[in-house]
Each structure stands twice: as C-alpha cells, then as structure tokens.
Amino acid sequence: MVTEVYPNIFLNEIPLPKNPLKSINSYIVKSESRNLVIDTGFNTPECQNELMRGLEELNLDLKKTELLITHMHTDHSGLAHVLKELGVPTVYFSKIDGEISNQTSQRDSFFKSLNRLLGFEGENPIKFGKEFGTKRTEPLEYNPLNEGNQLIIGDYCLDVVEIPGHTPGHIGLYEKKHKLFFGGDHILDEITPNITFWGFEQDILGTYFKSLEKVLEYEIAYLFTAHRKIISDHRRRINELLLHHEERLKEIRAILRDGRKTPVEMAASMHWDLSHKKWGDFPSSQKWFASGEALSHLEHLVHTGVVERSIEGEVLLYGLK
C-alpha cells in the first residue's frame, strides 16, 4: 500500500512473508522530471509484485526513476537487478557495500570461515530459506556514492550521509531544508538494528556508536525508517539505542565472570526479545544473527581493552582480562 508521508514523498510498504521484520518501507521521492526509489525488498515474487504495484499506482516512468540502496542486505537490495532490467537507468550504492555485495565468492568465503569460528560449520548463512529471496550472482552495475554527494529530486536536495555500523557501508540521505532523514536500518523504532561482526580488524559496534552520535546532531523532523514506524524524535530513539547496547555490554561482562565463552555460548546465555524462550528452539537464522551480534559486542570489549580473545583450534573464546 502506498501512502504519501510528506509532499511528493511516498511510503510503499512491502510485506516480507515468514520474516520477523514483517515488512520493509520502500520510499519514493517523486517529481515531474526525476524520481527516486529508496530500497526494494527481497528478490521474491511477493516483494516484486508489491514493489511494482506501488510504482504503477504512482504512474512512475521507470526511465525517469533511479534507485538508491541504503545498504547491502537483500531485503533492501534484492530487486535492484530487476528494476535495472525493467528500465531504471541508475542504481546508487555506497562504494563499500556495493563492492562487498558484488564480491560473491569472497563474501561466501568470509561467511564459511565465520561459521567455522562460531561452531556453525555445515549451516550456510546465505541460504536460510526461500523467504530471504534468490541472490543474483552477476555483479550489479551501480554508481558509487560518498559522503557529501547530492541527489536533487524536485524541491528536495538530498545529501548523502555515511552511517556505517549496521553494515560497513551503510548510507542515508539528509534533506536539510525540510529536516528529513532517510535512514535505512540505522535507527529503527520498536526494534533494534542488528549490529553483527564484520572482521577482527574493525570495532563495528564502536563505529555504530559514532554514526548514532553523528545523526544525533542533525535537526530532523521526520526520520524515515526502513522498518516499523517513522520516527519524529530521533534523539530520544538514539539515546534508547545507546542505552540498549550499554546494557548488552554489561550483560556480557556479567556472563563472562563465570568463565570464558564462545560467541555462540554467549548468545545462548543472553536475553533476546523473541517468542522462542529456549536457545534450542531458535531458527538457524536467528541463532546466526544473535551470535553475530554477540560477537560484535565481544569484539568491542576486546578493542576497548576489557576482554581478551583467543582461538583454540578453530574455536573463538573470550574472557575477561
């Protein structure tokens, strides 16, 4: 269903069947000469039908319509190839996420190595189920965006903002005159963005904190999120997210007082707001996301000198210093 949420800005809510996210908010900025679609949904028939229904409802000429992907996750980028094939001339992506998304073999190798380190060997995080859509293997042709680039659509001047954390190359769009921010999964209401592990060389949770503090300084009247509700008080929500992660870090330190833990053991010991009460009942996908989030928090404590990491065989272990 398409709803006008601001003059010439429309929300196209696309259901994500059998997925805990429930739906994705794809936004359309419309003008007489140029249109912009922000994020797409999974590459599934259900998502494609809903996406196209919304574009047709607005009578968009795809040859005058561009696509911006806020980050690489397939609920945001899954239909980019399809829109290109249907006539969309330009797809925008951050350079970092675009390169990772197109490096299929390297990405799969990374996840396989991570599976071994987590103890999930034999479980493939890329193929949890058909509800995640079909991953296209051919590279996506895109125009890379960096901080400070601008997209002008009608009355709106949209500044590209780099907000890494949820992914290494997550970007948003800020419209200063109207105080609008398209934030993808950077800041969500009701649910917390998943901050997972992206490599030992970086403190991705610390990076996320810096990105939250960056957006905290902006004057924003409407923060257009990719899931759940549009946010009208972004500072309140940012402070809630910072407090949430602070409590997570306290919880992890308390659990480690009982001895060293693997990331999976840590995830199994942590509290999660899910309908499944026992770790053994979690679907494979939720175990993966929970373990990746536990690992990003453990690595933040390593980078800040609170916890030490060791590898025994091919198993990661973390303990208090």
Buried (B, 14 or more C-beta within 10 A) or exposed (E): EBEEBBEBBBBBBBBBEEBEBEBBBBBBBBBEEBBBBBBBBBBBEBBBEBBBEBBEEBEBEBEBBBBBBBBBBBBBBBBBBBBBEBEBEBBBBBBBBBBBBBEBEEBBEBBBEBBBBBBBEEBEBEEBEEBBBEBBEEEBEBBBBEEEBEBEBBEBBBBBBBBBBBBBBBBBBBBEEBEBBBBBBBBBBEBBBBBBBBEEEBBBBBBBBEBBEBBBEBEBEBBBBBBBEBBEEBEEBBEEBBEEBEEBBEBBBEBBEEEBBBBBBBBBBBEBEEEEEEBEEBEBBBBBBBBBBBBBBBBBBBBEEBBEBEEEEEBBBBEBE
